[in-house]
Amino acid sequence: MAAAHARELIDLARSRETNDRERLLLAVADLCDGTPDARRPEIQGLLDDVFMALVVEAERDIRRALAEKLATADWAPQALVNVLALDDIEIARPIILSSPLLKDQDLIRLLVEATIEHQIEVARRPRLGGEVVNAILDKGEPAVLTALANNVTAEVSANAMRRLVDASRRVASLRSPLVRHPKLSQMLAEQLYGWVGQALKSAISERFRIDGPQLDEALAQSVSAAHRGADGDRPFVVERDGEREEMEQRLIAKLDSAGQLRPGYLIRALKEGKLGLFENALATLGAFAPGDVRRACAFSDPEPLALACAAVGIDRGAFPTVLVMVRDLNSGRPGGGPEAGKRAAAAFNRDPESAARAFRDRIAGV
């Protein structure tokens, strides 16, 4: 049985078919899961290279399955875990919530680099450390604060609890979870009472048995604050402008620094409908200015895009598919008819350096 399994892995490793490489990815994960040697440092370096080489071009469903397999693994390569944590949220979620390999500094980095959806999952992570809690409070994103308030296993200090209650003056969604929070103190409950609705007032009174004078004092403080111009409720901000693009740039930089950014990644990005990821990856692979690549994707003909693709090693036969996918995602751009298509095809007669020079000249209008 073991010999047959080994032969199967060898056959998969020799195959260049995408499906076989993805099956190999999951098979290696299964093998490592039951092998104590997978934790040895010399094995870890090899696993890092193998997994990163395979995962870069893997389809979304395979990356999701891999993330679920690795969510609780203590042997998984650190670089791979960090890349998966920056992937689409459906893929990143199990890693962020459960991976023992994500330390406080990794989680804080996600709060800086990732989208609001990723930050919310960080705030939901069981037994979240105090350093990460403080980082969430410092950022002050309403949706992330609300996720933190609902996470009763997080390490929320007395000061952190005070900051959450203060924030609930402007973020209405914090109020209900804070009323139920096990670390809410009598003093903070009295403060919270001043700006909650009637149902939550009743819940606070029942839980803390606040008497008349205390209620009057809390209400008086609330009215006074309102007269001083305290903030009213603010709506959630689900996502900032440019946030996802910044995250994509960081993901491309991580792959590039790990030596795993390859031409096949461009195809994957387009298949997943991520034109921005494609543009950033193409710019990085070709050492082009990102703005030049964006202009090529919006050009009146496809030759500049073809030159850029030829410069980074995209195959001539793959370019028509690339062009169709870019146009589908970019309102029909780059444009151009049959003659323009012939000029674009001619780009692949050049060597990569010549194609790169021609791309820069064409974009510059030379």
N, C-alpha and C positions, 0 to 999 in steps of 0.2 A: 504493500500500500504506500509506504513512504517513498520507495523507489519510483513508483508510478507517478506520485505527486511531484517528485523532483523532476522527472522527465517532462511533465506537463508544464512546470514553471520554465524549464529551459526552452521548450518549444515556444512558449509565449514570449520569452525574452528575445528570441531570434526573429520573431514576426515583426513586420513593420506596419501591420494593420492596426488602425486606431482602436478597434474593439478589443483586439488581443492585448494591446498595451494597457488598456483600462482594466481588463480582467487581471493582468499581471499586477497592477497597482493594488487591487483589493486582495489578491492572493498573497502578496508579500505582507500586507497588513495583517491578514489572518495568521500567517506563519509567525510573524514577530510577536503577536499577542500571546502565543503559547511558548515562547522561547525566552528564558531568563537571560540568555547571552545578549539579547537585543539591547540591554541596558549598558553593556560594556562600552567604554569610550571609543575603542578602536572600531567597534561595530557601528556606533552612532554616526561616525563620520561617513561610513559607507552608505548607511541608510539615508542620511541627509542627501547625498548625491543622487541615489536611486529614486527616492520619492519626489524630490524637486524636479528631476528630469522628466518624470512621468506625469506629474500633476499639472504642469504648466499648460499642456495642451489637452487635458482631460475635459470631457463634457461636464455640464453643470450637475447632472444627476449623479455622475461618478464622484465628483467632488463632495456632493452632499452626503453620499453613502460613506465616503472616506472620513468626512468630518464626524459622522455619527460613530464610526468605529474607533476613532482616535480621541473622542471626547473625554474618556476616562483613562486613557492609556498613559502610563508614566514613562514609557520607553520611546514615545514619538519624537522625531527630530524637532528641536526647538524652532528652527527657521521655518519648517513646514507648518507648525502650529500657528506661528505668527502670521504667515501668509493666509492661512485659512481663516484666521480671526478677522482679516481685512476683506474677505471675499463678500459676495452678496449675503445679506442678512440671514436668509434661509440656510445657507451653508455655515456661516459664522456662528449662529446662535448656539448650537450644542457645545462648540469649542469654548465660547466666552462663558457660558454658564457652568461648565463642568471641568475643563481641562486643568489638571493639577500642575501643568507646566507653565501656565500663565501666572506670573508673579505680580505683585503690586505695581512694579514699574511698567510691566507690560499693559496692565489694565489702565493705568494713568495715561500711557501713550495712546491707547485706543480712545480715551476721552478727548484727546487733542487731535488725533488724526482721522477718526472714523465719523460716520454719519450719526445723526440723532438716534436712529434705530439701533445701531451698535452700542451707543452710550447707554440707552435704556437697558439693554441686556447686561451691560456691566453693572448697572445699579441693581439689577435683579439677582445678581450672582449670590448664591448662598454663602453665608459667613464672610461677607465682604469686609476687608480690613479698614481700620480707622484712617489710614493715609489716603486710601481711595475715596472713602466717604468725604473727607475734607476737600479733595480735589473736585468732587461732584458739587459740593456746596459752593466752592469758589467759582465754578463756571456758572451756576445759577440757572441752567436751562429748565424751564417749568416741567416738561415731560419727564426729564431725567430725575429731577427732584421728587416728582410724584412716585416714580418707580422705586426710588430709595425709601420714601416714607412707607411704602407697602412691604418693604423687605425687613421683616422683624428680626431676621437673623444677622443683619449687618451690625458691625461694631460702631454703634452710634453713641458717642459720648454725651455727657450732659450739655456741653457747649454746642455740639453738633445738633442736638435736639432743640436747643434754644434758637439756633439759626434756621432750622426747619420751620419752627413756629413763627418766627419773624417773617419768613418768606411766604407763609400761608396768608398773610395780610393781602398780598397781591395775586397769589396763585390759589384760586378757589379749590382746585382739585386736590390740594394737599390736606385740606381740612378734615375730611372724613377719615382717611387713614391715620392722621395724627390723633384724632379723638380716641381711636382704638389702640394706638401704639402702646406697648407695654412699658416703654420708657418715658411716657408723658408724666411729668410731675404735677403736683397740686398747683404750684406757682405758675407753671406754663399753661396748665388747663384754664386757670383764671384769665390769663392773657388771651388765650385762644377763644375763650367765650365771647370776647368783645366783638368778633367779626364773623361768627358763624350763624347759620340759619336756625330756625326754631327747633327743628328735629335734632340737630347736633347740640344745641343748648341743653335740651332735655337729656341727651346722652351724657354730656359732661356733668350735669347736676347729679344724675343718678350714679355715675361712677365715682365722683369725688365728693359728693354731698356738700357742695358749695352753698353756704347760707346767704341770706339776704344782703348783709353789709358787703360781703365779698363780691356778690353779683353787681351791686351798685357801683363799687369801686372799679370793677373791670369795665363796666359800661361807660362810666365817666371817662376812663382812660381812652376808650375807643372813640368817643365823641370828640374829646380833646384832640386826638391824633387826626381825626377827619378834618377838624377846623384848621389844623396846621398844614393841611394839604397832603395827607397821606395818599399813597397810590391806591387806586381802585383795582378791581380785578382786571387782569390782562389775559387775552386769549393765548392758547398754546402756540408756540412757534415750532412747527414740525421740522422745518429744515431751512438752513440759511442758504442764500444765493452762493453758488460756486462751491458748496460744501462737498458734493459728490465728486466734482472734478478734482478738488484738492486731494481727496482720498485716493482717487484713481492714480494721480501722479505719484503719491507715496507708495502705492502698491507696485507700480511699474519700477520705481527706484529700488524697492526691496528685491524684486526679481532680477533686476539688472546687476545689483551689487552681489547677488548670489550666483551670477553667471548663468541664470536660467531663463533669460529673456531671449526668445528665439522667434524666427519668422512665423512659425506655426501658431504662436500666440495671437498674431494679428487676425488670423482666420477665426480663432475661437471668440475673440472679442466681437467681431462682426456677427457671427452666428447668434450671439447672445444679445444682439441689438445695442451694443455699447460703442457708438461711434467715437465718443470722447476717449474711451480707453484705447481704441484702435489708433487714433491720432497721436495720443501721448506715447504709445508703444513704438509707433513708426518713427516719431521724432527722436526718441531715445536710441533706437537701433541704428538710425542713420546719422546721429549727431546733428540733426536738423533743428532749426528754431521751431518750436511748437506752432507759432503763428504761421510760418511758411507751410507747414503740413495742412493746417486748417484752410489756408488759401488754395492749396492744391485740390482739396476735397470740394471746394466751391468754384473751381475754375470753369471756364467756358468750354474746355475740352479735357480729355482724360490723360493727355501726355505727361503733365507734371506728376500726377499721381503714379503713373506707370514708371516714370523715372525713379521716383522715390522707392517704389516697391522693388524695382530691379536692383537698386543700390543696396538693399538690405537682404537680398537673396530670395525674394518671392519668385516662384517658378512662373515662366511664361504661361504655362497651361492653367495655372491657378488664377491669373490676373482677371480674366473675364468674370469669374465668380466673385472676386473681390470687388470689382467695379459695380456689378449688379447690386451687391449687398450695400455698398457705400451709397449708391443712388437711392436705394430703398429707404435708407435711414436719413438721407440728406435732401429730400424734396427734388430728386432727379438730378442732382449735381454730383460730379462734374458732368457738364453737357457734352455735345459733340455728336456728329453723325459718323457714317462709314469711313470717310477720309481721316477724320480725327482718330478713329479706331485703328487705322493702319499705322498712323504715326505713333500711337501708343504702343502698338505691338513691336515697332522698331526699337523701342527703348530697351527691349530685352536682348538686342544684339550687342549691347555695350557690356563692358566689364563693370563691376560694382563701383569702382572709383570714378570711372568716366560717367556713369549714370548719376552719381551723386553730384559731380560738378555741373552736369547738364541740368539737373534739377534746380540747383541754386541759381544758375544763370537764367533759366526760364522764369523762375519766380521773381527774380530781380528785374526781369524785363529786358535782359541783354540779348 
